Amino acid sequence: MLEMTGSPMSPSIARKALKLLSMAQIPTWAATKSPVTLPLLTPREKEILSLQVEGLDYKEIGERLYISHNTVRTHICNIYEKLHVTSKAQAIQVALKHGIV
């Protein structure tokens, strides 16, 4: 038998959560394959994203581009923000789907 821990969500809280989720805005580029509506990445950001797609980590990207891994981290944070993603896997998925790299 499955034992649940914590408090279940009350019906009123569930309705509020569903209402908030239904009002959430999806970036316009997420529904289309057109790269025209994607946020513009700088050439350096595209280069770093391409290296991420190749499987390089921050240190390896920094060594290849002669920049510190902290600079790589900053670029990646900017990329994630522009693409509205929160992980490397999501960024790679968006990059490949929309032909960014």
PyRosetta script that sets phi, psi and omega in degrees:
from pyrosetta import init, pose_from_sequence

init()
pose = pose_from_sequence("MLEMTGSPMSPSIARKALKLLSMAQIPTWAATKSPVTLPLLTPREKEILSLQVEGLDYKEIGERLYISHNTVRTHICNIYEKLHVTSKAQAIQVALKHGIV")
pose.set_psi(1, 135.8)
pose.set_omega(1, -178.7)
pose.set_phi(2, -81.7)
pose.set_psi(2, 125.0)
pose.set_omega(2, -179.9)
pose.set_phi(3, -102.1)
pose.set_psi(3, 128.3)
pose.set_omega(3, 179.9)
pose.set_phi(4, -96.0)
pose.set_psi(4, 138.3)
pose.set_omega(4, 175.8)
pose.set_phi(5, -113.0)
pose.set_psi(5, 156.4)
pose.set_omega(5, -179.7)
pose.set_phi(6, 84.7)
pose.set_psi(6, -178.9)
pose.set_omega(6, -178.6)
pose.set_phi(7, -94.7)
pose.set_psi(7, 137.8)
pose.set_omega(7, 174.7)
pose.set_phi(8, -71.1)
pose.set_psi(8, 158.8)
pose.set_omega(8, 179.9)
pose.set_phi(9, -79.8)
pose.set_psi(9, 130.9)
pose.set_omega(9, 179.0)
pose.set_phi(10, -71.1)
pose.set_psi(10, 156.5)
pose.set_omega(10, 179.9)
pose.set_phi(11, -57.9)
pose.set_psi(11, -38.4)
pose.set_omega(11, -179.2)
pose.set_phi(12, -68.0)
pose.set_psi(12, -39.1)
pose.set_omega(12, 177.4)
pose.set_phi(13, -67.3)
pose.set_psi(13, -39.8)
pose.set_omega(13, 178.4)
pose.set_phi(14, -60.5)
pose.set_psi(14, -43.2)
pose.set_omega(14, 178.4)
pose.set_phi(15, -62.4)
pose.set_psi(15, -42.7)
pose.set_omega(15, 179.3)
pose.set_phi(16, -64.0)
pose.set_psi(16, -41.5)
pose.set_omega(16, 179.3)
pose.set_phi(17, -63.2)
pose.set_psi(17, -44.5)
pose.set_omega(17, 178.6)
pose.set_phi(18, -63.7)
pose.set_psi(18, -38.9)
pose.set_omega(18, 178.4)
pose.set_phi(19, -63.2)
pose.set_psi(19, -44.2)
pose.set_omega(19, 178.6)
pose.set_phi(20, -63.4)
pose.set_psi(20, -42.3)
pose.set_omega(20, 179.2)
pose.set_phi(21, -64.9)
pose.set_psi(21, -38.5)
pose.set_omega(21, -179.6)
pose.set_phi(22, -69.6)
pose.set_psi(22, -24.1)
pose.set_omega(22, 179.3)
pose.set_phi(23, -88.4)
pose.set_psi(23, -8.5)
pose.set_omega(23, -177.9)
pose.set_phi(24, -61.7)
pose.set_psi(24, 138.5)
pose.set_omega(24, -179.5)
pose.set_phi(25, -92.2)
pose.set_psi(25, 132.6)
pose.set_omega(25, 177.0)
pose.set_phi(26, -98.9)
pose.set_psi(26, 133.2)
pose.set_omega(26, 178.7)
pose.set_phi(27, -54.4)
pose.set_psi(27, 141.2)
pose.set_omega(27, -176.5)
pose.set_phi(28, -59.9)
pose.set_psi(28, -30.8)
pose.set_omega(28, -178.2)
pose.set_phi(29, -75.0)
pose.set_psi(29, -16.9)
pose.set_omega(29, -176.9)
pose.set_phi(30, -68.5)
pose.set_psi(30, -27.1)
pose.set_omega(30, -177.1)
pose.set_phi(31, -92.1)
pose.set_psi(31, -3.9)
pose.set_omega(31, -176.3)
pose.set_phi(32, -127.9)
pose.set_psi(32, 160.4)
pose.set_omega(32, 176.3)
pose.set_phi(33, -96.0)
pose.set_psi(33, -0.7)
pose.set_omega(33, -175.9)
pose.set_phi(34, -74.9)
pose.set_psi(34, 119.7)
pose.set_omega(34, 178.8)
pose.set_phi(35, -70.7)
pose.set_psi(35, -10.1)
pose.set_omega(35, -178.3)
pose.set_phi(36, -64.0)
pose.set_psi(36, -36.1)
pose.set_omega(36, -176.7)
pose.set_phi(37, -88.4)
pose.set_psi(37, -2.0)
pose.set_omega(37, 178.0)
pose.set_phi(38, -71.5)
pose.set_psi(38, 148.9)
pose.set_omega(38, 174.0)
pose.set_phi(39, -62.5)
pose.set_psi(39, 144.3)
pose.set_omega(39, -178.6)
pose.set_phi(40, -76.3)
pose.set_psi(40, 127.9)
pose.set_omega(40, 173.1)
pose.set_phi(41, -98.1)
pose.set_psi(41, 146.3)
pose.set_omega(41, 176.6)
pose.set_phi(42, -70.8)
pose.set_psi(42, 161.3)
pose.set_omega(42, 176.9)
pose.set_phi(43, -56.0)
pose.set_psi(43, -37.7)
pose.set_omega(43, 179.9)
pose.set_phi(44, -67.3)
pose.set_psi(44, -40.6)
pose.set_omega(44, 177.9)
pose.set_phi(45, -63.4)
pose.set_psi(45, -41.5)
pose.set_omega(45, 177.0)
pose.set_phi(46, -62.7)
pose.set_psi(46, -40.0)
pose.set_omega(46, 179.0)
pose.set_phi(47, -62.8)
pose.set_psi(47, -45.2)
pose.set_omega(47, -179.8)
pose.set_phi(48, -66.4)
pose.set_psi(48, -41.7)
pose.set_omega(48, 178.2)
pose.set_phi(49, -63.0)
pose.set_psi(49, -39.2)
pose.set_omega(49, 176.6)
pose.set_phi(50, -61.5)
pose.set_psi(50, -40.6)
pose.set_omega(50, 179.0)
pose.set_phi(51, -69.0)
pose.set_psi(51, -33.2)
pose.set_omega(51, 174.3)
pose.set_phi(52, -64.8)
pose.set_psi(52, -40.9)
pose.set_omega(52, 178.0)
pose.set_phi(53, -60.9)
pose.set_psi(53, -35.8)
pose.set_omega(53, 178.0)
pose.set_phi(54, -70.1)
pose.set_psi(54, -14.3)
pose.set_omega(54, 176.9)
pose.set_phi(55, 101.8)
pose.set_psi(55, 8.3)
pose.set_omega(55, 179.7)
pose.set_phi(56, -76.1)
pose.set_psi(56, 146.9)
pose.set_omega(56, 175.4)
pose.set_phi(57, -91.8)
pose.set_psi(57, 178.1)
pose.set_omega(57, -175.6)
pose.set_phi(58, -55.9)
pose.set_psi(58, -44.5)
pose.set_omega(58, -177.5)
pose.set_phi(59, -64.4)
pose.set_psi(59, -44.3)
pose.set_omega(59, -179.3)
pose.set_phi(60, -66.3)
pose.set_psi(60, -39.1)
pose.set_omega(60, 177.2)
pose.set_phi(61, -63.6)
pose.set_psi(61, -44.8)
pose.set_omega(61, 178.6)
pose.set_phi(62, -59.3)
pose.set_psi(62, -43.1)
pose.set_omega(62, 178.9)
pose.set_phi(63, -64.5)
pose.set_psi(63, -41.5)
pose.set_omega(63, -178.6)
pose.set_phi(64, -67.2)
pose.set_psi(64, -35.7)
pose.set_omega(64, -176.3)
pose.set_phi(65, -99.6)
pose.set_psi(65, 1.5)
pose.set_omega(65, -179.9)
pose.set_phi(66, 60.2)
pose.set_psi(66, 43.4)
pose.set_omega(66, 175.2)
pose.set_phi(67, -132.6)
pose.set_psi(67, 162.8)
pose.set_omega(67, -178.9)
pose.set_phi(68, -74.7)
pose.set_psi(68, 158.4)
pose.set_omega(68, 178.5)
pose.set_phi(69, -66.2)
pose.set_psi(69, -25.2)
pose.set_omega(69, 175.6)
pose.set_phi(70, -68.7)
pose.set_psi(70, -36.1)
pose.set_omega(70, 175.7)
pose.set_phi(71, -66.5)
pose.set_psi(71, -40.1)
pose.set_omega(71, 176.3)
pose.set_phi(72, -60.0)
pose.set_psi(72, -45.8)
pose.set_omega(72, -179.8)
pose.set_phi(73, -58.4)
pose.set_psi(73, -42.8)
pose.set_omega(73, 179.0)
pose.set_phi(74, -62.1)
pose.set_psi(74, -45.7)
pose.set_omega(74, 178.1)
pose.set_phi(75, -60.4)
pose.set_psi(75, -42.7)
pose.set_omega(75, -178.5)
pose.set_phi(76, -66.2)
pose.set_psi(76, -39.0)
pose.set_omega(76, 175.5)
pose.set_phi(77, -60.2)
pose.set_psi(77, -42.5)
pose.set_omega(77, 178.7)
pose.set_phi(78, -64.9)
pose.set_psi(78, -40.3)
pose.set_omega(78, 178.4)
pose.set_phi(79, -61.6)
pose.set_psi(79, -49.2)
pose.set_omega(79, -178.9)
pose.set_phi(80, -59.7)
pose.set_psi(80, -41.0)
pose.set_omega(80, 180.0)
pose.set_phi(81, -65.0)
pose.set_psi(81, -44.8)
pose.set_omega(81, -179.3)
pose.set_phi(82, -65.7)
pose.set_psi(82, -36.3)
pose.set_omega(82, -178.4)
pose.set_phi(83, -89.3)
pose.set_psi(83, -4.3)
pose.set_omega(83, -178.9)
pose.set_phi(84, 57.7)
pose.set_psi(84, 49.1)
pose.set_omega(84, 177.2)
pose.set_phi(85, -125.2)
pose.set_psi(85, 166.3)
pose.set_omega(85, -178.3)
pose.set_phi(86, -126.7)
pose.set_psi(86, 5.7)
pose.set_omega(86, -179.2)
pose.set_phi(87, -149.7)
pose.set_psi(87, 162.8)
pose.set_omega(87, 177.6)
pose.set_phi(88, -60.5)
pose.set_psi(88, -43.7)
pose.set_omega(88, -179.0)
pose.set_phi(89, -60.2)
pose.set_psi(89, -43.3)
pose.set_omega(89, 178.8)
pose.set_phi(90, -65.8)
pose.set_psi(90, -42.4)
pose.set_omega(90, 179.6)
pose.set_phi(91, -61.4)
pose.set_psi(91, -43.6)
pose.set_omega(91, 179.3)
pose.set_phi(92, -64.5)
pose.set_psi(92, -41.7)
pose.set_omega(92, 179.8)
pose.set_phi(93, -60.5)
pose.set_psi(93, -46.7)
pose.set_omega(93, 179.5)
pose.set_phi(94, -64.8)
pose.set_psi(94, -43.0)
pose.set_omega(94, -179.0)
pose.set_phi(95, -60.6)
pose.set_psi(95, -43.9)
pose.set_omega(95, -179.3)
pose.set_phi(96, -73.7)
pose.set_psi(96, -40.3)
pose.set_omega(96, -178.1)
pose.set_phi(97, -64.0)
pose.set_psi(97, -38.1)
pose.set_omega(97, -174.7)
pose.set_phi(98, -103.4)
pose.set_psi(98, 7.9)
pose.set_omega(98, 175.4)
pose.set_phi(99, 67.4)
pose.set_psi(99, 30.5)
pose.set_omega(99, 179.2)
pose.set_phi(100, -71.1)
pose.set_psi(100, -37.1)
pose.set_omega(100, 179.1)
pose.set_phi(101, -119.7)
pose.dump_pdb("model.pdb")
